[in-house]
Amino acid sequence: MSHLRSNRDSHGETVGDVPGQPLGKAIISRQSAVDIVARAALSPADRHQILARAYPVPHQSFWQVLGAMGVTEERLMDRMGASP
């Protein structure tokens, strides 16, 4: 496994090196994915599909997959009472 340098951006997202992605792009760690999936109330099959991915993954890619399942970042934040 390659070395992953990471830190947090102003939104708390991990920022670091993802193979094949430009340096400094926001990424989703496996732990972040677990937390998001728990809050998204996905079906067991959808949870398995999300958590079976190789982490870390690019932020945009993660939310594209969830979007295809009907979960958007904005809708999830609204439901949790959070603000961007």
CYANA upper distance limits for C-alpha pairs under 8 A (distance plus 0.5 A):
  4 LEU  CA     16 GLY  CA      7.14
  4 LEU  CA     17 ASP  CA      6.23
  4 LEU  CA     18 VAL  CA      7.81
  5 ARG  CA     16 GLY  CA      5.71
  5 ARG  CA     17 ASP  CA      6.47
  6 SER  CA     14 THR  CA      6.59
  6 SER  CA     15 VAL  CA      5.72
  6 SER  CA     16 GLY  CA      4.60
  6 SER  CA     17 ASP  CA      7.44
  7 ASN  CA     14 THR  CA      5.96
  7 ASN  CA     15 VAL  CA      5.80
  7 ASN  CA     16 GLY  CA      7.01
  8 ARG  CA     12 GLY  CA      5.69
  8 ARG  CA     13 GLU  CA      5.87
  8 ARG  CA     14 THR  CA      5.07
  8 ARG  CA     15 VAL  CA      6.13
  9 ASP  CA     13 GLU  CA      6.03
  9 ASP  CA     14 THR  CA      6.90
  9 ASP  CA     15 VAL  CA      6.73
  9 ASP  CA     26 ALA  CA      8.28
 11 HIS  CA     84 PRO  CA      8.04
 13 GLU  CA     26 ALA  CA      6.60
 13 GLU  CA     27 ILE  CA      7.26
 13 GLU  CA     28 ILE  CA      7.57
 14 THR  CA     26 ALA  CA      6.22
 14 THR  CA     27 ILE  CA      5.96
 14 THR  CA     28 ILE  CA      7.02
 14 THR  CA     29 SER  CA      7.88
 15 VAL  CA     24 GLY  CA      5.90
 15 VAL  CA     25 LYS  CA      6.19
 15 VAL  CA     26 ALA  CA      4.99
 15 VAL  CA     27 ILE  CA      6.30
 16 GLY  CA     23 LEU  CA      6.67
 16 GLY  CA     24 GLY  CA      5.73
 16 GLY  CA     25 LYS  CA      6.89
 16 GLY  CA     26 ALA  CA      7.35
 16 GLY  CA     27 ILE  CA      7.51
 17 ASP  CA     21 GLN  CA      7.49
 17 ASP  CA     22 PRO  CA      7.75
 17 ASP  CA     23 LEU  CA      5.81
 17 ASP  CA     24 GLY  CA      7.21
 17 ASP  CA     25 LYS  CA      7.90
 18 VAL  CA     22 PRO  CA      8.03
 18 VAL  CA     23 LEU  CA      7.99
 18 VAL  CA     25 LYS  CA      8.45
 18 VAL  CA     27 ILE  CA      7.95
 18 VAL  CA     56 PRO  CA      7.52
 18 VAL  CA     57 VAL  CA      7.54
 18 VAL  CA     58 PRO  CA      7.64
 21 GLN  CA     25 LYS  CA      7.58
 21 GLN  CA     58 PRO  CA      8.21
 25 LYS  CA     58 PRO  CA      7.62
 25 LYS  CA     59 HIS  CA      8.33
 26 ALA  CA     58 PRO  CA      6.70
 26 ALA  CA     59 HIS  CA      5.95
 27 ILE  CA     56 PRO  CA      6.73
 27 ILE  CA     57 VAL  CA      5.95
 27 ILE  CA     58 PRO  CA      4.82
 27 ILE  CA     59 HIS  CA      5.11
 28 ILE  CA     32 SER  CA      6.51
 28 ILE  CA     33 ALA  CA      7.00
 28 ILE  CA     55 TYR  CA      7.82
 28 ILE  CA     56 PRO  CA      6.00
 28 ILE  CA     57 VAL  CA      5.86
 28 ILE  CA     58 PRO  CA      6.61
 28 ILE  CA     59 HIS  CA      5.94
 28 ILE  CA     62 PHE  CA      7.69
 29 SER  CA     33 ALA  CA      6.75
 29 SER  CA     55 TYR  CA      6.29
 29 SER  CA     56 PRO  CA      5.09
 29 SER  CA     57 VAL  CA      7.31
 30 ARG  CA     34 VAL  CA      6.70
 30 ARG  CA     51 LEU  CA      7.86
 30 ARG  CA     55 TYR  CA      5.94
 30 ARG  CA     56 PRO  CA      6.74
 31 GLN  CA     35 ASP  CA      6.82
 32 SER  CA     36 ILE  CA      6.63
 33 ALA  CA     37 VAL  CA      6.43
 33 ALA  CA     50 ILE  CA      8.15
 33 ALA  CA     51 LEU  CA      7.55
 34 VAL  CA     38 ALA  CA      6.71
 34 VAL  CA     51 LEU  CA      7.59
 35 ASP  CA     39 ARG  CA      7.01
 36 ILE  CA     40 ALA  CA      6.58
 37 VAL  CA     41 ALA  CA      7.16
 37 VAL  CA     42 LEU  CA      7.06
 37 VAL  CA     47 ARG  CA      6.86
 37 VAL  CA     50 ILE  CA      8.31
 38 ALA  CA     42 LEU  CA      7.99
 39 ARG  CA     76 LEU  CA      8.19
 40 ALA  CA     71 VAL  CA      7.53
 40 ALA  CA     76 LEU  CA      7.11
 42 LEU  CA     46 ASP  CA      6.33
 42 LEU  CA     47 ARG  CA      6.35
 43 SER  CA     47 ARG  CA      6.63
 44 PRO  CA     48 HIS  CA      6.63
 45 ALA  CA     49 GLN  CA      6.76
 46 ASP  CA     50 ILE  CA      6.78
 46 ASP  CA     69 MET  CA      8.10
 47 ARG  CA     51 LEU  CA      6.57
 48 HIS  CA     52 ALA  CA      6.31
 49 GLN  CA     53 ARG  CA      7.58
 50 ILE  CA     65 VAL  CA      8.24
 50 ILE  CA     66 LEU  CA      8.41
 57 VAL  CA     61 SER  CA      7.39
 57 VAL  CA     62 PHE  CA      7.01
 58 PRO  CA     62 PHE  CA      6.80
 59 HIS  CA     63 TRP  CA      6.89
 60 GLN  CA     64 GLN  CA      6.62
 61 SER  CA     65 VAL  CA      6.97
 62 PHE  CA     66 LEU  CA      7.00
 63 TRP  CA     67 GLY  CA      6.30
 63 TRP  CA     72 THR  CA      7.34
 63 TRP  CA     73 GLU  CA      7.36
 64 GLN  CA     68 ALA  CA      6.80
 65 VAL  CA     69 MET  CA      7.24
 66 LEU  CA     70 GLY  CA      7.00
 66 LEU  CA     71 VAL  CA      5.69
 66 LEU  CA     72 THR  CA      7.11
 67 GLY  CA     71 VAL  CA      5.30
 67 GLY  CA     72 THR  CA      5.64
 71 VAL  CA     75 ARG  CA      7.33
 71 VAL  CA     76 LEU  CA      7.32
 72 THR  CA     76 LEU  CA      6.64
 73 GLU  CA     77 MET  CA      6.64
 74 GLU  CA     78 ASP  CA      6.62
 75 ARG  CA     79 ARG  CA      6.60
 76 LEU  CA     80 MET  CA      6.72
 77 MET  CA     81 GLY  CA      6.58
 77 MET  CA     82 ALA  CA      5.53
 77 MET  CA     83 SER  CA      7.05
 77 MET  CA     84 PRO  CA      8.16
 78 ASP  CA     82 ALA  CA      6.46
 78 ASP  CA     83 SER  CA      7.81
